[in-house]
Each structure stands twice: as structure tokens, then as C-alpha cells.
Amino acid sequence: MVTPVEIGNVLAAASRIRENVERVIVGKDHAVTLILIAILCEGHVLIEDVPGIGKTTLAKAIARSLGCTVRRIQSTPDLLPSDVTGTHVFNQKTSEFEFRPGPIMAQLVLIDEINRATPRTQSALLEAMEERQITVDGETMAMPRPFLVLATQNPIELEGTFPLPEAQIDRFLIRIKLGYPSSEEDREILTRLTEENQLDALEPVLQSADLLEMQRLVRRVHVAEATKEYVINLAHATRSDAAVELGASPRAMVQLFHAAQARAAVSGREYVQPDDVKAMAPYVLSHRIVIKPQSRLRGGIAEDIVDNILESVPVPVEQETQVSDITNA
């Protein structure tokens, strides 16, 4: 069971990261919080939106705020799997082959325009993202921990792109869209043009060892039995919906569970409320649902289906029981 003091430490660290990122990013508090939640779950993030919104800048700001090893992969159609994972190279001095790791062998990997990589190269990421390991020439190597992937993609440009398959999308804990800034935020962006580039000045506010400890603490956030049942019911509702061809997988259900724990932690609570599950469900489940063709032709979208499921599945009202469970634990 996590203690209030430990949750306070998680909350303080999350606040430091958020404040650091907001020195660069204007008006994206919710998106930054969602990425923080994914980081605390050691989950991967897919940032999807139109060009020029600030996807890559946000990913860079997050990366610079964490004291982790960072590498970047610029996806292009000619990018090979070995360019990602690394390869064995013959060393003439030693007369032996030695492994030269690719950019995936880092704690935080930024993948820009991931849908520009070919399916063959995209598949090279599957093992690393789920199993935290890569296999090259029959040799399996563990990834450094923590291991996080922040990927961006442009959903409107089709030429020269390769849509991510369901198996690849399922590896991402959350998918977020940034959206256009408001008039006030646009004004703040223009005002900052006269200042020094804050991105270059960002310093890490959290070291990798501290991040690993925070991730362990989040896994100990209390979840009542009724809330666990709520998570299960939501997952099963996506599988039985008449408009859905492929519902949420067990992996999606587990990740929704962990995302709710992380949301509770960054909210300063040592227990999960049903509202934590409800708030994270659209970001964890929507990109994993495959809609039937006839439903898609009628204009159905995954986000609307998840919203309808959240309205139809009863929410447990057991806040008092949750608190008493923590007291008696």
C-alpha cells in the first residue's frame, strides 16, 4: 500500500515536470498531464495531429525534463529495421563482430512521423515496445529501464505514409490529440518569439532512478474491488458492442487499470476513484477499437462508441468503501 507521503513525492515530481514543460509549451496542460500519466505507467504515447501544432516540440520538452538517455528516430520510407535496432559490424582490429546498438536502445525514444516508416520497420518496434527487449541475429538484448516511446504522426497526410496496424497501435498506452490553440494562447506564442529559445534551456528535473521509483509507487495505489470490476465491465462492453468488430484486448484492460492508478497519484490520492477510470478510458481504449465497416460508413467513430459505453456501463458508487478499504489494509 502506498503512503500519503509517497504520493506527495510523486505529486511533487509530476508538478516539477509539468512546470518545466510549460516553459516551452503553451496551453496544453491536459496533454502534458496525460503524458505524465503514461510515463508513470512506463507506457508509450502516440501524439496524433495536423502539422505545426507542436507535437515534436512537446515530445522534446518531455524528453529534456527527464534525466534519461534520449534518442530520436526520424521515420522515412527508406528506414530499415537495422537502422532502428542496430546491427553486428565486423571490427578489423579485433577480427570479431561487435554489436552497434541502434537508437531504440535508449530510455526515451522519440519517433517522429512514425507512419512514414514502412510496415517492416514498424514491426521492428513491436518486441521492444511490449517485451522491453530486441532480438538481432538470434541474440536477445534487454532494453534499458525505464523505456518509453513518444511517437508522433500526421493523420491527414496519406501520400508516402503507412497506416499503423492494430498490433502496433495496441502497444501505445494512450493516443492524444493536441488541437489548435485559442486566441489567447496564440498571442502568448507570438510573445515568446522575442524571448530566448526555452527548449534549449530546459534542464532535467527528474533522474531515471527517481522515475523508476515513482513507477513502482504508482503500481501500489489502492484499487477497490468494485473499481476493478468497473474496468472489466468497460472492456467487455467494447467487445459486445454491435458497432465494434474488435474490442479492447486484455492488454488494453490492464493498461486502463494502471492509467487510473497513475491519474490518482498525480491527483494526490493513494486510492483510485471510478472517475479516474472514466477519465482515462477515451485515451486508452479509443485507438484500440476496430469499428465494423457498415458502422464506419454511417459515420461512426471509436471515440463516440467509447463515450456511449461510458454512459451505459454503471459507475460504482463506493467512495466510502474505498476509503475504509485503505484504512483496514
N, C-alpha and C positions, 0 to 999 in steps of 0.2 A: 504494500500500500504506500503510495506516495504521500509525503507530508506537506502541510501548508508552506513550510519553509522552502522545501524543494520546489514546489510550484512557484513560489515567489522568485526563486532563482531563474526558473525557465521564463517567467513573465518579464523579468528584468533584461535577460539576454535578448528575448524577442523584441523588446522595445528598443534596445540599442541597435539591432539590425534594421528595424523599421525606420528609425530616425536617420540612420546613415544612408539608407537607400533614398529616402525622401529629400535628401540634399540634392539629388540628381533628378529624380522622377517627380513630376508634378501631378497631383490629383489621382493617384492610383493606389490609395490606401487599401482598398479591398483586395486588389490583385496582389499587393505585397503581402498582406496577411495570409492569403491563400497559398502563396509560395512558401511562406514561413511554415505553415501547417504541413505542407508536403515535405519540406526539409526535415521537420521534426519526426516525420514518419519514414525518413530515408526513402521517399518516393520521388518519382520522376515527374516532370512538369512539361506539358505541351502548351506553348503560348501561340494562339492562332488568331491572326487578324490581318487587316489590309496593310500594305506597305506604309512606312512613315509614322506609325503610331507610337513606336518606341519599344518594340519587342526586344530587340537585341540590346538596347541600352539598359532596359530593366534587367535582363539576364546578366549583363556585365556588372551592373551595380550590386546585384546579389552576390555574384562571384567574388567581387573585391571586398565585400563586407565579411566574408568568411575566410579564416586563415587556413585555407585548403589549397592543395595543388590544383591548378586550373589549366585546362587545355581547351582549345577551340577547334571545331571541325567545320569548315565551310563546305557545305554539300554542293556537289556538281555532278552532272551525269557521268563524267569520266572518273569519279572517285571509286577506287577499288576497295574490296573488303580488307586487303592487306594494308591499305593506307589508313585504315581505322584501327585494326587490331595490332598491327606490327608484323614483322616477318623475321626469319632467320637469315643472317648475312654471313658470308664466309670472311673470316678475319685472316688475312695473309700472314700477319705476324705470328699468330698462334696456330695457324693451319687448322682452325676449327670453326664450326658455325656457331655464331652467337645471336641471341635474340635481341632485336632492337624494338622496344615497345612502341606502339602507335599512340595517338592522342587519347584513345579510350582509356589508357592506363593512368588515369588521374582521379582525384577525389571528386572534382566537379568538372563536368564536361559540357561545354556549350556547343550545341549543334545548330548551326544557322541554316534556315530553309531546308529542313530535313526531307521534305517531299521532293527535292531536286535530286536526291541520291537515287540510284537505281534500286529495284527490289532486292537484287543480290547484295548490295552494300547495306541496305536497310536491315536485311536478315542477319548481318554480322553483329548487329547491336542486340539481338534478341537474348542471347545467352548472357551477355554482360548485364543487361538491364534487369533480368529476372533472377539469375543464379549468382550474380556477382562474381563471374569468372569468365575467362575466354579460353578457347582451345585453338591452338595454332600448331599445325603439323603434328597432330596427335598429342601434343603436350598441353596440359590444363594448368592455367595460372590464375590465382585468386586476384580479384580487384582490390585496390586499397580501400580502406573504410575511413570515414563514410564515403559512399559512392552515389553521386547524384547526377542526373542528366537533365539539363534545361534545354529544350528544343523549341525552335520557332518554325512556323510555316505560314505561307500565304494562301488562304483558302480560295481566292478568286482567280488566280492566275493558273491556267491549265497547261499552256504550252511549255514543254520541257520539264514537266513535273510528273511524279509517280505517286498517286494516292497511297497513303499508308494502309496496309492490310489490317484486318481486325486483330490479328495476333500481335501486330506491332502496337496498335493503339491501346490494346489491353494492358500493355506494360506501363503506361503512364498512369500515375495515381490520379492526377487531375488535368483537365483541359480548361484553360481560361481564355477569355477574350477581353482585350483592354478597352476597346471602344474609343470614340473621339472625345477629346477634352471639351469642357464647357468654355464659354467665352472668358470667364474669369481665369480659368486655367491656361487658356491660350495667351492671355495677357501676361500671366506670370512667366510663361515660357519665353516670350519675347523680352521680358525684363531681364531674365537671366542671361540673355545673349551678350549683355555688356559685362558680365562677370567672368571670372576665370572658369575654365572647364572643371566643374566639380567632380566629374567622373575620374579624371586623372589624379585628383587629390584624395580620393577615398582611401581609407586605411582599414584593415581588418578589425572588427570589433569582437570577434569570437574565433577561438582557435579550434582546430579539428578535434582535439581531445575533449574540449568542453562540449562540442556539438554531439559527440558520441555519448557523453554522459547525459545530456538533455534527451537524446533519443531513447535511452534506457529508462529515464524517469517517465517519459510520456507513456511508455508501454505499461506502466504501473498505475495509471489513472483509473480510478474505480468506475466500473460499468455495471449497473444493476441488471438483474435477470430480465426484467420487463423491457429494458432498453435493448438488450441483446436480441430479444425476441422481435422487437421492432425492426432491427437491422435485417433479420432473417425474413420477416414478412415483406419488407420492401424489395428485397432481392427476388423473392418468389413471385411477387406481383408483376415484376418486369418480365418474368418468364411465361406467365399465364395471360398477359395482355393480348387481346385479339389483334392488335395492330403490330405486334412485335414478332419478328421471325427468330431473333436470337436475343435472349435476355441477359441479365447480369450474371457473370460467372462467379464461382466461389472465390476467385481471386478478387473480384470487384467487391464482393460482400466483406471479405477480410479487410480490404483497404478502406472501405467506408467505415468500418469499425475503428480502425486505427486513426483515420482522419478525424473522427468525432472525439477521440481521446486527445489528439493534438489541439483541436479547437477549444476544448475545455481548458487545456493547460495554458494556452495563450490568452484565455479569458480570465485566468487567475483562479480556476476551480480545480480541485483534486477529484472531482467526480463528473461524469458525463450526464448531460441532460438530453432528453429526446430532441430538443431544439437543435442540439449540436449535430445530431444525425440528419435532421431535416434540412439544416443549412448546408451541409456538405454533400448531400445526395445529388443535386443537379450537376455538381462539378466532378463527382466521382463516377456517376452512372451514365450520364447522357451520351458520352462519346463511346460507350461500350455497347450500346443498344443498336441492333440492326433492325430496321423497320421493313415490314413486308412491302413489296413493290406497289401493290394496289393502294396501300396507305400512303406511300410516298407520293403517288400520282394525285392523291386527293389533298396534297399539301401538308401531310403530317410530318412533324419533325420530332426528334428524340427529346428535346427539351420540354416540349408540350406534353409528351407522354409521361415523362418523369413528374412534371407538375401535377398532372391528373392523378397519378399514383399516390403522390404525397397527400393529395386531398382525400383520396378514397381509403387509404390504409389508416386505421385508428391509431392515434398517438397515445402512448401510455401516459397516464397522469399519476405519477408515483414519485414526485419530488421528495415528499416526506419519507417515503420508504428508502429512497437513495441515501438520504442524509443519515437515517438510522442504521442502514447497512454499513456505512463508513464508520459510524460510532461503535458498532458492535464488532467490526472486523478486527 
